[in-house]
Each structure stands twice: as structure tokens, then as C-alpha cells.
Amino acid sequence: MKYTPKLPDESVNNPKENILLSAVKLMFSLAVIVTVVYVSLLFAVDYTVDHLSVEHEKKLMQYAKVDFDMNNSKEIPYLQEVTDKLAKCAKLPYSVRTYLLDEDEVNAFALPGGKIMVTKGMIERIKNENELASVIGHELGHFKHKDHLKGLGKSLILGVLSMLIADNYGSAFSATLKVSDAKYSQSQELAADLFGLDVMSCAYGNVKDATTLFARMDKGDSWKYFLASHPDFHQRVEKMRAYIQKKGYNTKASVIPLKKIY
């Protein structure tokens, strides 16, 4: 039988679909997979932490150390007095200590181990005890919802996925994780805002000026918060006001003057 050579099929190296379009589809599919895996792991962490016993939570709190210089902070009796008053309503399984942090940045945050930091910059923005109670109540909300423990699990997951993705697929997927992480954090912040209202109403019998600090900080630049861990102040104020109305909380009480802190 005589062999008759044939030319190869010209379509082998010339796919019908544009190579760039194929690459975009592949990248999009991988991004979706990564996001689904990440969100699923977050739900798994949340479920596990939410069902921890008090004993296990206390043990984890002992091991949850943070690299933070406590020498730059000090305990203020008045801050602790307000914290203790709110903490009775928060009903946490451990005590919480509040410290004044010698920094100009306007901030307050909860640390693993039951510590709340309020910066001097924040204190300078606060006009009365009502606003101070709103800030501390918010941080107590993070402890109540176990955000400190969920944050540790989230950081571990994010670190591992980011390492794998950065090594193999570049920054596009890291950006995808960043968006997912921001939305997850924003939901925690909003939940802490509402819990702060609950404990404030319980401890003081009202939520007078609970939203005024955030309202003053609202600059109308919501777009800056798309990838931020905190939602924009306008959104926070609107949700808090709606929650106050829904719960029927008292907003007509007298303002409590702020005592000297430093």
C-alpha cells in the first residue's frame, strides 16, 4: 500500500476562540473558585468559633497573643468605669480592660485577650460620655461576637491562600481575596455597631448621641471604603438610626458630660 503524506490540520495551532478571551475566562473561573473556597472556609471558621464552649474560648484567649507595645498605653479609671458599666450588659465570660493609647490617630480597637484600646486622637473627637459609651460598646460587640477569634482563623486562611495564589497566579486573585475580606470585615463592624446600641440602652436606659460621633466623621466619600475593613460612616449612621427606631430606644435623655481623662 502506497503511503500518501498529508499536511497537518491548520486549525491545530489556530484555535477558533481568541487566546486573550480564553485567558480571561480561565482567570475569571479561577477567581470564582478561589472566592468560593475562601468564603466557605470563613463560614467554617465562624461556625466553629460560634459553637466553642466558654472554657475553650478562655483557653484560646490565653494563647491569642499579639505583637503590641503596652508601654505606649495606660489604664484610666474613668474609661474602665464606663467599660464595666457596659460590660455588665454585654455578659461576656471574661473581664475586659480598657486602655488609653498615646497616639494621635482617631481609632479604637479590641485586642485578643480582652483588651480595648482607645487612642488620644479618638478621645479628642469625643464630646460626651454618651459618645464614649457608643465607642466602647462597639468594641465589646467584637468580643461578644468572638470577632477576635474569628479574625485569627481568617488571617490564617487568608495568609495561606494569598501565598499560594501569589506564587502561581499573580496579584489578580490577591485582589479578589481582598474584596471578599473587606466585605466580611464590614459586616462584622456593622454588627458591632448594633450591639453597642443594645448595651448602651441597657446600661444607660437610652442611646442619646450614639450616632453623633460617626455623623461628624462622615465626609461623603463612600467610594474610599470599597476595599476598607470598615464600612463608610454614612452607611453606619443610617443603619444605626434604623435599628434605634426599630427597637424603640430612647434618644431624648440628657447628655452626660465627659470627665477629664488625661
Beta strands, then each sheet from edge to edge (+ up, - down):
strand 1: 73-75
strand 2: 97-101
strand 3: 108-111
strand 4: 115-119
sheet 1: 1+ 2- 4- 3+
end
